[in-house]
Amino acid sequence: MMRFVDETTASVWVETRDFSQVSVHAGGREWTASTFAVHGHHYALVDLHGLEPGTVTPYSVEVDGSKVWPEPEHGFPPPVVATLKPGKPLRLAYGSCRTSVPHDASGNRTHGVDALRAYALKMVSGTDERWPDLVVFLGDQVYADLTSEQMQEFIKSRRDISEPPGEELQDYEEYAHLYYLAWSDPANRWLLSTLPSAMIFDDHDIRDDWNASRTWREEMQQKPWWHQRIVAGLASYWVYQHLGNLSPQDRAADPVWQVIAGHHGDGEPDVSRELDSLAERADREPESYRWSFCRDFGDTRLIVVDSRAARNLASDRRALLDDVEMAWLDDRMQGGFRHLLVGTSLPFLLPMGLHHLESWDEAISEGAWGRFAARAGEKLRQTFDLEHWGAFEKSFRRVAAMAGEVADGRRGPAPETVAFLSGDVHFSYVSEVERSSGSRIIQAVCSPIRNPLPRLLRSFGALMSYGLATPLGALAARSAKVPDPGLHWSTVKGPWFDNNLACLEIAPEGLKLWWQRGVVRDGDNARPQLERVADVTIAPRKAGEPAREPG
């Protein structure tokens, strides 16, 4: 997998069968790294350094001197290292929620066409469209709680599936197999070996409603299998997702990577104990480790925020981001960029009626209407997943204030847009904050990549998000004395419910966004076509221009 790439460096992530020396060859040069071990699995991260900015160079991978990638006659173009070019406007793809089921007629019937795979096949076809500089996966890269038949067969080969945790994942070995199922399809494997990627988790990477509330957490901690599950989930996330997010400088400061990098001798380092310890501590003390990250791409800043592990669930300090994480975000929410992009798995701006309902539910769950209502509110919260930013009203207002200060030019020169990029909700849409001056503040959601809602739930979701929820939510929030959120927003485009991969481009006319889905034509499930679903351009606001009208 091609992971972190900047102007002169690139990181290639590899999993091997055994302890190995892994070499990457590109442009007549060679870079080598030894593997490290985690619970019997072997990995290497090969740093390519001293590269030329703005170049596209084919590469190959050798394990112990034998070429393993690209595979002979694999039918795809050579994978490439594409370094960033100074001054080149950013283009990225993003989305969330992708299940791992076969890409045949049966899988496409139950889960729809994989938009990521359709995008990969479009890239292979030789389109003139410029490839993204980065693909950002905004959560639920794997489903540890809702497993496929293929994953369940693997679980059954190891343990009695009738015993807890049943069809859900139990340990690191099962997580490793789940990632294999998610990323081993040839088309997706080629795309991930070619496009640099960045990732952040959401709840299903661990378990549905992960850290929804203090009650949820206390209930899970009573389950005898949970401790092993959360440690395995975070440890495997560090290996398969988080490690590749880090720049070489950030990686050098990571405590587990220091063990790997400091190892000398003939044997490979086994970092299982250190990694499990880090995962256990990060779950118990969220302030002890940061999963969020920030990158600057010329005149564009991308901040990717952990909105799951960094929560403070104490009743007197309840927050979606704990104090340390909020301070980190506050430091990075700055002007001086043409565009400020904030990636967060949970939409910051839900449809406004649903936001009000979540704020109301938080208030009654925390005792605004008494003990009996609090129990009912907690049940509603877990049943209907009412645990987004709106359900952490104080955190929402703090981040809303940051965004407003950036947009008003109080944190440096105001950007053209402050754009929140999110997933999670299984429908896509664009909303904009109603403002008469300053930067545009928008929310652009792409969800799912492959896990569509059933059609009946689509209608219910649209009704609850855009119909009944709007007047009822506002009334309910007022009845529980919930403060005004500080921002007001409306829908620009959407919702739509297809499997989608979104693209974003910094263009002269503004911030261009479009969504694409895979479509099977003539019964050819193996080679779906890519079709555009929607597009919108967020142009810079002219002086005195009113907010964009809903569309």
C-alpha positions as CSV (number, residue, x, y, z in Angstrom):
1,M,0.0,0.0,0.0
2,M,1.2,3.5,-0.9
3,R,0.7,5.6,2.3
4,F,2.2,8.9,3.3
5,V,3.6,10.9,0.3
6,D,4.9,14.4,0.1
7,E,7.2,16.3,-2.3
8,T,10.4,14.2,-1.6
9,T,9.4,11.1,0.5
10,A,7.0,8.2,0.2
11,S,6.1,5.3,2.5
12,V,5.2,1.9,1.1
13,W,3.5,-0.5,3.6
14,V,3.8,-4.2,3.1
15,E,2.6,-7.3,4.9
16,T,4.6,-10.5,4.4
17,R,4.2,-14.2,5.3
18,D,7.4,-14.4,7.3
19,F,10.3,-12.4,8.6
20,S,11.8,-10.7,5.5
21,Q,13.9,-8.0,4.0
22,V,11.6,-5.8,1.9
23,S,13.0,-3.7,-1.0
24,V,11.3,-1.1,-3.1
25,H,12.9,-0.3,-6.5
26,A,12.0,3.0,-8.3
27,G,13.9,5.1,-10.8
28,G,17.0,3.0,-10.6
29,R,17.2,3.3,-6.8
30,E,16.6,0.8,-4.0
31,W,15.3,1.3,-0.4
32,T,15.1,-1.5,2.1
33,A,13.5,-2.3,5.5
34,S,13.2,-5.3,7.7
35,T,9.9,-6.6,8.9
36,F,8.5,-6.3,12.4
37,A,6.1,-8.7,14.0
38,V,2.8,-8.3,15.7
39,H,1.0,-11.4,17.0
40,G,2.6,-13.7,14.4
41,H,2.1,-11.3,11.5
42,H,4.9,-9.6,9.7
43,Y,5.0,-6.0,8.3
44,A,7.4,-3.5,6.9
45,L,7.2,0.2,6.2
46,V,9.8,1.2,3.6
47,D,10.7,4.9,3.5
48,L,11.6,6.2,0.0
49,H,13.5,9.5,0.5
50,G,15.4,11.9,-1.8
51,L,12.7,11.8,-4.5
52,E,12.2,14.5,-7.0
53,P,9.1,16.7,-6.5
54,G,6.3,16.4,-9.0
55,T,7.5,13.1,-10.5
56,V,5.6,9.9,-11.3
57,T,7.8,6.9,-11.1
58,P,6.8,3.2,-11.5
59,Y,8.1,1.0,-8.7
60,S,8.3,-2.7,-7.7
61,V,8.6,-4.6,-4.4
62,E,10.9,-7.4,-3.6
63,V,10.8,-9.7,-0.6
64,D,14.1,-11.4,0.2
65,G,15.2,-10.7,-3.4
66,S,12.1,-12.1,-5.2
67,K,9.8,-9.7,-7.0
68,V,6.3,-9.8,-5.5
69,W,4.6,-6.7,-6.8
70,P,3.4,-6.0,-9.3
71,E,2.5,-9.6,-9.9
72,P,3.2,-11.1,-13.4
73,E,0.3,-10.6,-15.8
74,H,-1.8,-9.0,-13.2
75,G,-3.6,-6.9,-15.8
76,F,-3.1,-3.5,-14.2
77,P,-0.7,-0.6,-15.0
78,P,2.5,-0.5,-13.0
79,P,2.1,1.0,-9.5
80,V,3.7,4.4,-9.2
81,V,5.2,6.8,-6.7
82,A,3.7,10.2,-7.4
83,T,5.3,12.9,-5.4
84,L,3.6,16.2,-4.7
85,K,4.4,19.1,-7.0
86,P,4.9,22.5,-5.2
87,G,2.1,24.9,-6.2
88,K,-0.1,22.2,-7.7
89,P,-3.8,22.5,-6.5
90,L,-4.9,19.6,-4.3
91,R,-7.2,16.9,-5.6
92,L,-8.4,14.2,-3.3
93,A,-11.0,11.4,-3.1
94,Y,-12.8,10.5,0.1
95,G,-15.6,8.4,1.6
96,S,-16.5,6.0,4.4
97,C,-18.4,2.8,5.2
98,R,-17.1,0.0,3.0
99,T,-18.1,-3.7,3.6
100,S,-16.0,-6.6,2.5
101,V,-18.2,-9.0,0.4
102,P,-17.5,-10.6,-3.0
103,H,-17.7,-8.4,-6.1
104,D,-20.1,-10.8,-7.9
105,A,-23.8,-10.7,-8.7
106,S,-24.8,-11.8,-5.2
107,G,-22.5,-9.3,-3.4
108,N,-23.6,-6.5,-5.7
109,R,-27.3,-7.4,-5.1
110,T,-27.0,-7.2,-1.3
111,H,-24.4,-4.5,-0.9
112,G,-24.3,-2.6,-4.2
113,V,-21.4,-2.0,-6.4
114,D,-18.2,-1.1,-4.6
115,A,-17.6,2.6,-5.6
116,L,-13.9,2.3,-4.8
117,R,-13.4,-0.7,-7.0
118,A,-15.4,1.0,-9.8
119,Y,-13.1,4.0,-9.4
120,A,-10.0,1.8,-9.7
121,L,-11.3,0.2,-12.9
122,K,-11.9,3.7,-14.3
123,M,-8.3,4.7,-13.5
124,V,-7.1,1.5,-15.2
125,S,-9.1,2.4,-18.4
126,G,-6.7,5.2,-19.2
127,T,-9.1,8.1,-18.5
128,D,-7.7,11.6,-19.1
129,E,-9.0,12.6,-15.7
130,R,-6.2,13.5,-13.3
131,W,-5.7,11.0,-10.5
132,P,-6.2,12.2,-6.9
133,D,-3.1,13.2,-4.9
134,L,-4.7,11.4,-1.9
135,V,-7.6,9.2,-1.0
136,V,-9.0,9.8,2.5
137,F,-11.0,7.0,4.2
138,L,-13.2,8.6,6.9
139,G,-14.2,5.6,9.0
140,D,-15.7,2.1,8.9
141,Q,-12.9,0.8,6.7
142,V,-13.8,-2.6,8.2
143,Y,-16.8,-4.0,10.1
144,A,-15.7,-5.8,13.2
145,D,-19.2,-6.3,14.4
146,L,-21.3,-7.0,11.2
147,T,-19.2,-9.7,9.6
148,S,-19.5,-11.3,6.1
149,E,-20.0,-15.0,5.4
150,Q,-16.4,-15.2,4.4
151,M,-15.3,-13.7,7.7
152,Q,-17.6,-15.9,9.7
153,E,-16.1,-19.0,8.0
154,F,-12.7,-17.9,9.2
155,I,-14.0,-17.4,12.7
156,K,-15.6,-20.8,12.8
157,S,-12.3,-22.4,11.8
158,R,-10.8,-21.0,15.0
159,R,-13.5,-21.1,17.7
160,D,-17.1,-21.9,18.6
161,I,-19.1,-19.1,17.0
162,S,-22.1,-19.9,19.4
163,E,-20.0,-18.5,22.3
164,P,-19.5,-14.7,22.8
165,P,-18.5,-12.7,20.9
166,G,-20.1,-14.9,18.3
167,E,-19.9,-13.6,14.8
168,E,-18.0,-10.5,15.9
169,L,-14.3,-10.3,16.0
170,Q,-12.4,-11.5,19.1
171,D,-8.6,-10.9,18.7
172,Y,-5.8,-9.6,16.5
173,E,-5.7,-12.7,14.3
174,E,-9.3,-12.1,13.3
175,Y,-8.7,-8.4,12.6
176,A,-5.7,-9.3,10.4
177,H,-8.0,-11.6,8.3
178,L,-10.7,-8.9,8.1
179,Y,-8.2,-6.4,6.7
180,Y,-7.1,-9.1,4.2
181,L,-10.7,-9.5,3.0
182,A,-11.1,-5.7,2.8
183,W,-8.0,-5.0,0.7
184,S,-7.1,-8.1,-1.3
185,D,-9.4,-7.7,-4.3
186,P,-7.0,-7.2,-7.3
187,A,-8.5,-3.9,-8.4
188,N,-8.6,-2.3,-5.0
189,R,-5.2,-3.8,-4.1
190,W,-3.8,-2.0,-7.2
191,L,-5.5,1.3,-6.4
192,L,-4.2,1.2,-2.8
193,S,-0.6,0.4,-4.1
194,T,-0.8,3.5,-6.3
195,L,-2.8,6.2,-4.6
196,P,-1.5,7.6,-1.3
197,S,-4.0,7.1,1.4
198,A,-4.9,8.5,4.8
199,M,-7.4,7.0,7.2
200,I,-9.4,7.5,10.5
201,F,-11.6,5.1,12.3
202,D,-15.2,5.2,13.2
203,D,-17.3,3.0,15.4
204,H,-17.6,-0.2,13.2
205,D,-13.8,-0.5,13.0
206,I,-14.2,-1.4,16.7
207,R,-18.0,-1.9,17.4
208,D,-21.3,-0.1,16.7
209,D,-21.8,3.0,18.9
210,W,-18.2,2.8,20.2
211,N,-18.0,5.4,23.0
212,A,-21.5,6.6,22.4
213,S,-21.8,7.4,26.1
214,R,-20.6,6.5,29.6
215,T,-23.4,4.0,30.0
216,W,-22.4,2.2,26.7
217,R,-18.8,2.0,27.8
218,E,-19.7,0.7,31.3
219,E,-21.9,-2.0,29.7
220,M,-19.2,-3.1,27.3
221,Q,-16.6,-3.3,30.0
222,Q,-18.7,-5.9,31.8
223,K,-18.4,-8.2,28.9
224,P,-15.6,-10.7,29.4
225,W,-14.4,-10.6,25.8
226,W,-14.4,-6.8,25.4
227,H,-10.9,-6.1,26.8
228,Q,-9.3,-8.4,24.2
229,R,-11.5,-6.9,21.5
230,I,-10.7,-3.2,22.1
231,V,-6.9,-3.9,22.5
232,A,-6.9,-6.0,19.3
233,G,-9.0,-3.4,17.5
234,L,-6.7,-0.4,18.4
235,A,-3.5,-2.4,17.9
236,S,-4.5,-3.6,14.5
237,Y,-5.7,-0.1,13.6
238,W,-2.2,1.2,14.5
239,V,-0.6,-1.3,12.1
240,Y,-3.0,-1.3,9.2
241,Q,-4.3,2.3,9.2
242,H,-2.6,4.8,11.6
243,L,1.0,4.0,10.9
244,G,0.7,5.0,7.3
245,N,-0.9,8.4,8.2
246,L,2.3,9.6,9.9
247,S,5.0,11.6,8.3
248,P,8.6,10.4,8.8
249,Q,9.0,13.1,11.5
250,D,5.8,12.2,13.3
251,R,6.6,8.5,13.1
252,A,10.0,9.1,14.7
253,A,8.2,10.5,17.8
254,D,5.8,7.5,18.1
255,P,6.7,5.2,21.0
256,V,6.0,1.9,19.2
257,W,7.9,3.0,16.1
258,Q,10.8,4.0,18.2
259,V,11.0,0.3,19.3
260,I,10.9,-0.8,15.7
261,A,13.4,1.8,14.5
262,G,15.8,1.2,17.4
263,H,16.1,-2.6,16.9
264,H,19.5,-3.9,15.9
265,G,20.5,-7.5,15.2
266,D,19.5,-10.4,13.0
267,G,16.0,-11.0,14.4
268,E,13.0,-8.9,13.7
269,P,11.5,-6.9,16.6
270,D,8.2,-8.3,18.0
271,V,6.3,-5.3,19.2
272,S,3.2,-7.1,20.2
273,R,3.6,-6.3,23.9
274,E,4.4,-2.6,23.3
275,L,1.6,-2.2,20.9
276,D,-1.0,-3.9,23.1
277,S,0.2,-1.8,26.0
278,L,-0.3,1.4,23.9
279,A,-3.7,0.3,22.8
280,E,-4.8,-0.5,26.3
281,R,-3.6,2.8,27.6
282,A,-5.1,4.7,24.7
283,D,-8.5,3.2,25.5
284,R,-8.2,3.8,29.2
285,E,-6.6,7.2,29.0
286,P,-7.5,8.8,25.7
287,E,-5.3,11.9,26.3
288,S,-2.2,9.6,26.3
289,Y,-2.2,9.0,22.5
290,R,-3.3,11.0,19.5
291,W,-4.9,9.4,16.4
292,S,-5.7,12.7,14.7
293,F,-3.3,14.2,12.2
294,C,-2.8,17.4,10.1
295,R,-1.2,18.0,6.7
296,D,-0.6,21.0,4.6
297,F,-0.8,20.8,0.8
298,G,0.4,24.2,-0.4
299,D,-2.5,26.6,0.1
300,T,-4.8,23.9,1.5
301,R,-4.8,22.5,5.1
302,L,-6.3,19.1,5.9
303,I,-7.1,18.3,9.5
304,V,-8.3,14.8,10.2
305,V,-10.0,14.5,13.6
306,D,-10.5,11.5,15.8
307,S,-14.1,11.8,16.9
308,R,-14.3,8.3,18.6
309,A,-11.4,7.5,20.9
310,A,-10.7,11.0,22.1
311,R,-14.1,11.4,23.9
312,N,-14.5,12.4,27.5
313,L,-17.6,10.5,28.8
314,A,-17.5,11.7,32.4
315,S,-20.9,13.3,33.2
316,D,-19.3,16.6,34.5
317,R,-16.9,16.9,31.5
318,R,-18.7,15.2,28.7
319,A,-17.1,16.1,25.4
320,L,-16.7,14.6,21.9
321,L,-13.0,15.8,22.1
322,D,-11.2,15.8,25.4
323,D,-9.4,18.9,26.5
324,V,-6.0,17.8,25.0
325,E,-7.6,16.9,21.7
326,M,-9.7,20.1,21.6
327,A,-6.6,22.2,22.3
328,W,-4.7,20.4,19.5
329,L,-7.6,21.1,17.0
330,D,-7.8,24.7,18.2
331,D,-4.1,25.3,17.4
332,R,-4.6,24.0,13.9
333,M,-7.9,25.7,13.0
334,Q,-6.1,28.7,11.5
335,G,-6.5,31.0,8.5
336,G,-3.8,31.8,6.0
337,F,-4.9,29.0,3.6
338,R,-7.1,29.2,0.6
339,H,-9.1,26.3,1.9
340,L,-9.3,24.7,5.3
341,L,-10.6,21.0,5.2
342,V,-11.6,19.2,8.3
343,G,-12.1,15.5,8.0
344,T,-14.2,13.9,10.8
345,S,-15.9,10.6,10.4
346,L,-19.1,12.0,12.0
347,P,-20.8,14.8,10.1
348,F,-20.2,18.1,12.0
349,L,-23.4,19.6,10.4
350,L,-26.1,16.9,10.4
351,P,-29.4,17.9,8.8
352,M,-30.4,20.6,11.2
353,G,-33.6,18.9,12.5
354,L,-31.6,15.8,13.4
355,H,-28.9,17.9,15.1
356,H,-31.7,19.4,17.3
357,L,-33.0,15.9,18.1
358,E,-29.5,14.7,19.1
359,S,-29.0,17.8,21.3
360,W,-32.3,17.2,23.0
361,D,-31.5,13.5,23.6
362,E,-28.2,14.4,25.1
363,A,-29.9,16.8,27.5
364,I,-32.6,14.4,28.7
365,S,-30.0,11.5,28.9
366,E,-27.9,13.6,31.2
367,G,-30.9,14.3,33.5
368,A,-32.7,17.4,32.2
369,W,-36.1,15.7,32.6
370,G,-35.2,13.5,35.5
371,R,-34.0,9.9,36.1
372,F,-36.7,8.0,34.3
373,A,-36.4,10.2,31.2
374,A,-32.6,9.8,31.3
375,R,-32.9,6.0,31.0
376,A,-35.3,6.5,28.1
377,G,-33.0,9.0,26.5
378,E,-30.0,6.6,26.8
379,K,-32.0,3.8,25.1
380,L,-33.0,6.1,22.3
381,R,-29.3,7.2,21.9
382,Q,-28.1,3.7,21.4
383,T,-31.1,2.5,19.4
384,F,-31.0,5.3,16.8
385,D,-27.2,6.2,17.0
386,L,-27.9,9.6,18.4
387,E,-24.2,10.3,19.2
388,H,-22.8,12.7,16.6
389,W,-21.5,16.2,17.2
390,G,-25.0,17.4,18.0
391,A,-25.2,15.0,20.9
392,F,-22.1,16.7,22.4
393,E,-23.5,20.2,22.3
394,K,-20.7,21.9,24.2
395,S,-18.1,20.4,21.9
396,F,-20.1,21.4,18.9
397,R,-20.4,25.0,19.9
398,R,-16.6,25.2,20.7
399,V,-15.7,23.9,17.2
400,A,-18.4,26.1,15.6
401,A,-16.8,29.1,17.2
402,M,-13.4,28.1,15.9
403,A,-14.8,27.7,12.4
404,G,-16.6,31.1,12.6
405,E,-13.4,32.8,13.8
406,V,-11.4,31.3,10.9
407,A,-14.1,32.3,8.4
408,D,-14.3,35.8,9.8
409,G,-10.5,36.3,9.5
410,R,-9.9,36.4,13.2
411,R,-7.3,33.6,13.0
412,G,-5.3,34.9,10.1
413,P,-6.4,35.7,6.6
414,A,-9.8,34.1,6.0
415,P,-9.9,31.2,3.5
416,E,-12.4,30.9,0.7
417,T,-14.0,27.9,2.4
418,V,-14.0,26.0,5.7
419,A,-15.2,22.5,4.6
420,F,-16.1,19.6,6.9
421,L,-15.7,16.3,5.1
422,S,-17.5,13.3,6.7
423,G,-19.2,10.0,6.3
424,D,-21.0,7.6,8.7
425,V,-24.7,8.3,8.0
426,H,-25.1,6.2,4.8
427,F,-26.4,9.1,2.7
428,S,-24.5,11.9,1.1
429,Y,-25.3,15.6,1.0
430,V,-23.9,19.1,1.0
431,S,-25.0,21.7,3.6
432,E,-23.9,25.3,4.0
433,V,-23.9,27.6,7.1
434,E,-26.1,30.7,6.5
435,R,-23.7,33.6,6.6
436,S,-23.8,37.1,5.0
437,S,-20.0,37.6,4.9
438,G,-16.6,35.9,5.3
439,S,-15.7,32.4,4.2
440,R,-18.2,29.8,3.2
441,I,-18.6,27.1,5.8
442,I,-19.9,23.8,4.3
443,Q,-20.4,20.2,5.2
444,A,-19.8,17.6,2.4
445,V,-20.7,14.0,3.3
446,C,-19.8,10.9,1.3
447,S,-21.3,7.7,2.7
448,P,-21.3,4.8,2.0
449,I,-18.6,3.5,-0.3
450,R,-20.2,0.1,-0.1
451,N,-22.9,-0.5,2.4
452,P,-26.2,1.1,1.3
453,L,-29.3,1.5,3.5
454,P,-32.3,-0.7,2.5
455,R,-34.8,1.2,0.5
456,L,-37.4,1.4,3.4
457,L,-34.8,2.8,5.7
458,R,-33.8,5.4,3.1
459,S,-37.3,6.8,3.1
460,F,-37.4,6.8,6.9
461,G,-33.9,8.4,7.1
462,A,-34.9,11.1,4.7
463,L,-38.1,11.8,6.6
464,M,-36.4,11.9,10.0
465,S,-33.5,14.0,8.7
466,Y,-35.3,16.5,6.4
467,G,-39.0,16.2,7.2
468,L,-40.4,15.7,10.7
469,A,-37.1,16.2,12.4
470,T,-36.8,19.8,11.5
471,P,-39.8,21.3,13.4
472,L,-40.0,18.6,16.0
473,G,-36.2,18.7,16.7
474,A,-36.2,22.4,17.3
475,L,-39.2,22.2,19.6
476,A,-37.7,19.3,21.6
477,A,-34.4,21.1,22.0
478,R,-36.1,24.2,23.3
479,S,-38.2,22.2,25.7
480,A,-35.0,20.8,27.2
481,K,-33.4,24.2,27.4
482,V,-30.6,23.3,24.9
483,P,-28.7,26.5,23.9
484,D,-28.7,27.7,20.4
485,P,-26.0,25.8,18.4
486,G,-24.4,29.1,17.3
487,L,-24.7,28.2,13.6
488,H,-27.6,27.8,11.3
489,W,-27.4,25.8,8.1
490,S,-29.4,24.4,5.2
491,T,-29.0,21.8,2.5
492,V,-27.4,22.8,-0.8
493,K,-27.7,19.4,-2.5
494,G,-28.9,16.0,-1.5
495,P,-29.5,13.6,0.1
496,W,-28.6,10.7,-2.2
497,F,-28.2,7.1,-1.0
498,D,-26.0,5.4,-3.6
499,N,-22.7,3.8,-2.9
500,N,-20.3,6.7,-3.7
501,L,-16.8,7.9,-3.8
502,A,-16.5,11.7,-3.6
503,C,-13.8,13.8,-5.2
504,L,-12.6,17.3,-4.3
505,E,-10.5,19.6,-6.4
506,I,-9.1,23.1,-5.7
507,A,-10.0,24.9,-8.9
508,P,-9.7,28.5,-10.0
509,E,-13.5,28.9,-9.7
510,G,-13.6,27.5,-6.2
511,L,-13.9,24.2,-4.4
512,K,-15.2,21.6,-6.8
513,L,-16.9,18.5,-5.4
514,W,-18.5,15.5,-7.2
515,W,-19.8,12.1,-6.3
516,Q,-19.5,8.9,-8.4
517,R,-21.0,5.5,-8.2
518,G,-20.4,2.1,-9.8
519,V,-23.0,0.8,-12.2
520,V,-23.3,-2.7,-13.7
521,R,-24.1,-2.7,-17.4
522,D,-24.9,-5.7,-19.5
523,G,-24.6,-8.0,-16.5
524,D,-20.9,-7.5,-16.2
525,N,-20.5,-7.5,-12.5
526,A,-16.7,-7.9,-12.8
527,R,-16.2,-4.6,-14.5
528,P,-18.7,-1.9,-13.3
529,Q,-18.8,1.5,-15.0
530,L,-18.3,4.7,-13.1
531,E,-21.2,7.2,-13.2
532,R,-21.4,10.7,-11.8
533,V,-24.2,11.2,-9.3
534,A,-23.9,14.8,-8.2
535,D,-21.6,17.8,-8.3
536,V,-21.3,21.2,-6.7
537,T,-18.9,24.1,-6.9
538,I,-18.4,26.3,-3.8
539,A,-17.2,29.6,-5.3
540,P,-15.6,32.2,-3.0
541,R,-18.2,34.7,-1.7
542,K,-18.1,38.2,-3.1
543,A,-18.4,41.1,-0.7
544,G,-22.0,41.4,0.4
545,E,-23.2,38.2,-1.3
546,P,-25.9,36.5,0.8
547,A,-25.7,32.8,1.8
548,R,-26.4,30.2,-0.8
549,E,-30.1,29.3,-1.1
550,P,-31.1,25.6,-0.4
551,G,-31.2,23.5,-3.6
